[in-house]
Amino acid sequence: MTTSGDGSLRYQEGGNVHLDFHGAINTTIDFIVERFGVAAMDAIFASVGRDVYAGIRRDLLAGDTRQLVAHWRHFFDREGADYDIDIGEDAIVLTVRRCPAWHHVQSLVGRVSPHFCDQTIRTNEAMAEGSPYAVDTEITGPGACRQIIRRRS
């Protein structure tokens, strides 16, 4: 796993990050889509997957999924999600029954962008691009999804 300079795992920030951050992301997504189109938004989230999550991406390229799974656990635990992760022989499946980000945005502004979950989909795709893995995301309901890591055939 990739560590930061102090030896701690990266992408597991502590401190007070308020859920309203997700409201700002929701508004930003709508602005980008309205002003520049979906392709521009997709390109931004692909850049996030490649650049912001470069350590996770490096691990995936090397065939190691542990840091991505640790990242999922950290943030879903931190935000109080209803989720589980099943690590099987052929796939790792993250099932999110209630996403705190999605539901907070819904309660905060009353409307979640139809592109809100694209941030997860496009970021996952970009992190896994060129690696031995595909990370597929299936939206299973309002504020619910399944993310699946599988070896590419």
FENFENTA-V922334 format. One record per pair of residues at least 12 apart in sequence whose C-alpha atoms are under 7 Angstrom apart, sorted by the first residue. I is the first residue (numbers start at 0). GAP is how many residues later the second one is. D is the distance in Angstrom with one decimal. If there is no record, write none. Layout:
((I:GAP:D) (I:GAP:D))
This chain:
((0:65:6.8) (0:66:5.6) (1:53:6.0) (10:60:6.1) (11:59:6.3) (11:62:6.1) (18:82:6.6) (18:85:6.8) (21:79:5.8) (21:83:6.4) (22:82:5.2) (25:86:6.7) (25:87:6.0) (25:90:6.1) (28:12:7.0) (28:86:7.0) (28:87:6.9) (29:83:6.4) (41:80:6.3) (44:74:5.8) (44:77:5.6) (44:78:5.2) (45:76:5.6) (45:77:5.3) (45:80:5.0) (47:75:6.1) (48:74:4.2) (48:75:6.3) (48:77:4.9) (48:78:4.6) (49:76:5.7) (49:77:5.4) (52:74:7.0) (55:12:5.9) (56:70:4.7) (56:71:6.3) (59:68:6.3) (59:71:5.7) (59:73:7.0) (60:69:6.8) (60:70:4.2) (60:71:6.5) (62:69:6.1) (78:21:6.3) (79:20:6.7) (80:17:5.8) (80:18:5.5) (80:19:5.6) (81:14:6.1) (81:15:5.4) (81:16:5.0) (81:17:6.9) (82:12:5.4) (82:13:4.3) (82:14:5.6) (83:12:6.8) (89:60:6.4) (90:57:6.6) (90:58:5.5) (90:59:4.8) (91:56:5.7) (91:57:5.1) (91:58:6.8) (92:53:6.8) (92:54:5.8) (92:55:4.6) (92:56:6.5) (93:52:5.6) (93:53:5.0) (93:54:6.3) (94:50:6.1) (94:51:4.5) (94:52:6.5) (95:48:5.3) (95:49:5.2) (95:50:6.1) (96:47:4.9) (96:48:6.8) (97:45:5.7) (97:46:5.4) (98:44:5.1) (98:45:6.0) (101:41:5.1) (102:40:6.2) (120:16:5.7) (131:19:5.6) (131:20:5.6) (132:16:6.4) (132:17:5.4) (132:18:4.4) (132:19:5.2) (133:15:5.7) (133:16:5.5) (133:17:6.3) (133:18:6.0) (134:12:6.7) (134:13:5.4) (134:14:4.5) (134:15:6.6) (135:12:5.2) (135:13:6.6))
